[in-house]
Amino acid sequence: MDALVTTDWLANELGASDLRVVDATYVDAASGRDAAAEYEKAHIPGAVFMNLGELRDTDTDLPMMLPRPEKFASRMQSLGLGDGSRIVLYDDSPWKTSARAWWMLHTFGAHDVAILDGGLAKWKAEGRDIASGKEQLRHRHFTVWADDKGVRTLEQMKALLASGPGEEGEQVLDARSAARFTGEEADPRPATHAGHMPGAKNLPYTGIFNADGTYKTGDALRQAFESAGIDLDRPIVTTCGSGITASTLAFGLHLLGKDAALYDGSWSEWGADRTTAKVMGAA
């Protein structure tokens, strides 16, 4: 299964015994939306709802940190996602949150995972079947294997910036909007500094999508990263406000055959820490 699948492909595969479809829509309270209620009203037939707002480390004040492996495994099993499953994720979020679910699944050992290109909006626009209510799948065993080599911590990011990227060091790529990156727009979180990490580059996550909400691919996708000043032959660590849209850039890099690391605490941690360096203005 490819990492990015089309609506035609999914329509032909629906009903396969090993296929699991997951609605990974996440929106915050400020949006006025209720993702779980929206799922119950309309979802792709057979899809279960992954509540990303709860699938996090609740022992920290940071908004979207990875949960403990055993918590993740338990939630996946309750959704009917387990060993041997082919998992297709989609969302109906402005932040393309299926990429966050994809990144977590990869981090915890699931590798036959794809994202539906264009998400629920494209599926609906094409007049395809829609279901309502809740789907109930039989529990399946999920063997969790936490691979943290693609996760960066605050201390690791401090060390990276202190040493300087050099010719082989990791490049830091920020997925936030240009206004948030430069500091022109204040951070919405209390006591969080505006601006960005020293030396970071900026590629707003929206820059890797086409006008219809599908992912750019091939040369167009490569050009988006290169135009942001990224050398695709060097290591990259993505960041954003809370770790969500950083996952979107990580998925885009995966489509180019590049496995990037991700700073999970992102600006919600870095920007609020009084010991970290912050800069304003363009990259």
C-alpha positions in Angstrom: 0.0 0.0 0.0 1.3 3.4 -0.9 1.7 6.1 1.8 -0.8 8.3 -0.1 -3.9 6.7 -1.5 -6.6 8.0 -3.8 -10.3 8.0 -3.2 -10.7 5.6 -6.1 -8.3 3.2 -4.5 -10.1 3.4 -1.1 -13.5 2.9 -2.7 -12.3 -0.3 -4.4 -10.7 -1.6 -1.1 -13.5 -0.9 1.3 -14.7 -4.1 2.9 -11.3 -5.9 2.7 -10.8 -7.9 5.8 -7.4 -6.4 6.7 -8.3 -2.8 5.9 -9.0 -0.3 8.7 -10.2 3.2 7.9 -9.8 5.9 10.5 -11.2 9.4 10.9 -8.4 11.4 12.5 -10.0 14.8 12.4 -8.9 17.1 15.2 -10.1 20.7 15.8 -9.7 22.9 18.9 -12.4 24.4 21.0 -11.9 27.8 19.5 -13.2 26.5 16.1 -16.6 25.9 17.5 -16.6 22.4 16.0 -17.0 19.0 17.6 -15.0 16.5 15.6 -16.5 13.4 17.3 -20.1 14.7 16.7 -19.2 15.4 13.1 -17.8 11.9 12.7 -21.1 10.4 14.0 -23.1 12.5 11.6 -21.0 11.6 8.5 -18.0 9.4 7.9 -16.6 7.0 5.3 -18.3 3.6 5.7 -16.5 1.4 8.2 -14.3 4.2 9.6 -13.6 4.5 13.3 -12.9 7.8 15.1 -9.4 8.4 16.6 -9.7 11.1 19.2 -6.3 12.9 18.9 -7.3 15.4 21.6 -7.2 12.5 24.1 -4.4 10.5 22.5 -1.6 12.4 24.2 0.4 12.6 27.4 -2.0 14.1 29.9 0.7 14.3 32.6 2.2 17.5 30.9 0.8 20.9 30.3 2.0 20.7 26.7 -0.9 20.3 24.3 -0.1 17.3 22.1 2.9 15.3 23.4 3.2 11.6 22.5 1.3 9.4 25.0 3.0 6.5 26.7 3.4 3.4 24.5 1.0 1.3 26.5 -1.7 4.0 26.4 -1.3 4.2 22.6 -1.5 0.4 22.2 -4.6 0.2 24.3 -6.4 2.9 22.3 -5.4 1.3 19.0 -6.7 -2.1 20.2 -10.0 -0.5 21.3 -10.4 0.9 17.7 -9.8 -2.5 16.1 -6.4 -1.5 14.8 -3.8 -4.2 15.3 -1.1 -6.4 13.9 -1.6 -7.2 10.2 -3.9 -4.2 9.6 -3.6 -1.9 6.7 -4.6 1.5 8.1 -5.9 4.4 6.0 -6.3 7.7 7.7 -8.3 10.7 6.7 -9.5 14.0 8.2 -11.6 17.0 7.7 -9.4 19.4 9.6 -7.8 22.7 8.3 -4.5 21.4 9.9 -4.5 18.1 8.0 -4.4 16.1 11.2 -4.3 12.7 9.7 -0.6 13.3 9.4 -0.3 13.5 13.1 -2.0 10.1 13.5 0.3 8.7 10.7 3.4 10.0 12.6 2.3 8.5 15.9 1.5 5.1 14.3 4.9 5.0 12.6 6.6 6.0 15.9 4.9 3.2 17.7 5.6 0.5 15.2 2.8 0.4 12.6 4.2 0.8 9.1 1.4 -0.2 6.7 -0.3 3.1 7.1 -1.6 5.5 4.5 -3.3 8.9 4.2 -6.3 9.4 2.0 -5.4 12.2 -0.4 -7.9 15.0 -0.2 -9.5 13.6 2.9 -13.2 13.6 3.7 -13.9 16.7 1.7 -12.8 15.1 -1.6 -14.7 11.9 -0.8 -17.9 13.9 -0.2 -17.3 16.1 -3.3 -17.2 13.0 -5.4 -20.6 11.9 -4.1 -19.3 8.7 -2.5 -21.1 6.7 0.2 -21.3 8.2 3.6 -22.3 6.4 6.9 -23.5 7.8 10.2 -23.4 6.6 13.9 -20.6 4.8 15.5 -18.7 1.9 14.0 -17.7 -1.0 16.3 -14.8 -3.2 15.3 -13.5 -6.3 17.1 -10.5 -5.6 19.3 -7.2 -6.6 17.8 -3.8 -7.0 19.4 -1.5 -4.1 18.7 2.2 -4.9 19.3 3.7 -1.5 20.3 7.3 -0.8 19.6 8.4 2.7 20.5 11.0 4.0 18.1 12.1 7.4 19.3 14.9 8.0 16.9 12.5 10.3 15.0 11.5 12.2 18.1 13.4 15.3 19.3 13.2 16.6 22.9 13.8 20.1 24.3 17.3 19.1 25.4 18.2 17.7 22.0 17.0 20.8 20.3 19.0 23.0 22.6 22.1 20.9 21.9 21.5 21.1 18.1 21.1 24.9 18.2 24.1 25.3 20.5 26.4 23.4 18.2 25.1 25.0 15.0 23.8 22.9 12.1 27.1 22.8 10.1 27.2 21.0 6.8 25.8 17.7 8.1 23.6 18.8 11.1 19.9 18.8 11.2 18.0 21.7 9.6 15.1 23.0 11.6 11.9 23.5 9.5 8.9 25.3 11.1 5.4 24.6 9.7 3.7 27.7 11.3 2.4 30.6 9.3 4.9 33.3 8.2 3.4 35.8 10.6 3.7 33.4 13.5 7.3 32.5 12.5 8.5 36.1 12.2 6.8 37.2 15.4 4.6 39.7 13.5 1.6 37.8 15.0 1.6 37.0 18.7 1.5 33.4 19.9 -2.0 32.5 21.1 -0.7 30.6 24.1 -0.3 32.5 27.4 3.3 33.4 28.4 4.7 32.1 25.1 7.2 34.3 23.3 6.7 35.2 19.6 9.2 34.4 16.9 11.2 31.2 16.1 14.3 29.2 16.8 17.6 30.6 15.7 18.6 29.2 12.3 15.2 27.7 11.6 13.6 27.8 8.1 9.9 28.4 7.5 7.5 26.4 5.3 3.9 26.9 6.3 2.3 23.5 6.0 -0.3 24.8 3.6 2.5 25.2 1.1 2.7 21.5 0.4 -1.0 21.2 -0.7 -2.7 21.9 -4.0 -5.7 24.2 -4.2 -8.1 21.2 -3.9 -6.6 20.0 -0.7 -4.6 17.2 -2.2 -0.9 16.8 -1.5 1.6 18.2 -3.9 3.8 15.4 -5.2 7.0 14.9 -7.2 8.8 18.1 -8.4 6.1 20.4 -7.1 6.5 19.0 -3.6 10.3 19.0 -3.8 10.2 22.7 -5.0 8.1 23.6 -1.9 10.8 22.5 0.4 13.7 23.8 -1.6 12.1 27.2 -1.9 12.0 27.4 1.9 15.8 27.0 1.9 15.9 23.3 2.8 18.6 21.0 1.4 16.8 17.6 0.9 20.1 15.8 1.1 20.7 16.8 4.7 18.8 15.7 7.9 15.7 17.7 8.8 13.7 18.1 12.0 10.3 19.6 11.7 8.5 21.8 14.3 5.4 23.9 14.6 3.1 25.2 17.4 2.2 21.9 19.0 3.5 19.1 16.9 0.5 18.7 14.6 1.4 20.5 11.4 5.1 19.5 11.9 3.7 16.0 11.3 2.2 17.2 8.0 5.6 18.4 6.8 7.2 15.1 8.0 4.6 13.2 5.9 5.4 15.4 2.9 9.1 14.6 3.3 8.2 10.9 3.6 6.6 11.2 0.2 9.9 12.4 -1.2 11.7 9.4 0.4 13.0 11.5 3.3 12.3 10.5 6.9 12.5 13.6 9.0 12.6 13.9 12.8 10.0 15.9 14.7 10.3 18.1 17.7 7.3 17.0 19.7 7.1 19.9 22.2 7.5 22.4 19.3 6.9 26.1 19.9 4.5 25.5 22.8 7.5 24.2 24.7 10.3 26.2 23.2 8.5 29.5 23.2 7.4 29.3 26.8 10.8 28.1 28.2 12.8 31.1 29.6 16.1 29.3 28.9 15.7 29.0 25.1 16.8 31.5 22.5 14.2 33.1 20.3 14.5 35.4 17.3 12.2 37.6 15.4 12.0 38.4 11.7 12.4 36.3 8.6 14.6 33.3 8.3 
